[in-house]
């Protein structure tokens, strides 16, 4: 995937500004704002097929109120009778209504499986990027965070952004004709890809386990002339801005001797899930290339393949394990919004990173040949690795 920069004026605003996670629905969201009858919904209908294979969510703000489903249908009857949640599903799809005031948490949960969200309305939301329909625009104070403009007026579109009101003119703010759907879809992709391009990729070596099954500290086992934690760090360095060791607080003294920055586990007794959460909390805007210190057969070629196949729209990118064809969480790239998914599973009593990958929007890669993803958990695993090197 090519990450295409766009002008700095369209860069991602600060995330922590009073809304949960810094967004209404999703880290990648765009509001279509304008007067009633300007064709916002028609444009959404035209854009959705052009944005495939991205999974795009849709939200609409209706100031006039609404009814869920049609009167007399099952879901309407259940909601009318007082159900707190009305849910309907079949083999391919489901829909539900939460009968309560909307909250940031609920919105984020509903759109967790999407890659981006197109929303109609919310014109005054200060940090929500907007695609503004300028036809029939009210003479009102400047709207915040307008990223681009659209018009159905062919003459206005031909004259360009200089024909817009002064407060809308900006060299980095394009003006599209509403019929230019392919160009608009391309701009939407580039708009969000610029944010992804600005996201650092940091390295994290998981070295905070108790090594109970091995009977000795796996991170310090010497294989091929260096401790396993150091070998893992050296593998990550060519692909990452920096590399840190994930350790328990009680290990900080001995691990400091390895000379690498430490990420102290703030979520003890949760295993790798606690380590991942601690890193994602340390730098919520970074993606983390994670490697277990007990995976001595991972090669630079394998990591190069992982980074090349990375899908930053998704929660994570991971290989399937050759052993069970389930995603391997300890040699994977975890994107910033993985934090939300890890916390949700933690609240359900399921602090298993593999379960998070299975139940989230994960980019899964085919199993690598051989046993490059071998976890060296027991003495016999170590003997197998040492025999290979002799």
Order of alpha helices (4+ residues) and beta strands (2+ residues): beta-alpha-beta-alpha-beta-beta-alpha-beta-beta-beta-alpha-beta-alpha-beta-beta-beta-alpha-beta-alpha-beta-alpha-beta-alpha-beta-beta-alpha-alpha-beta-alpha
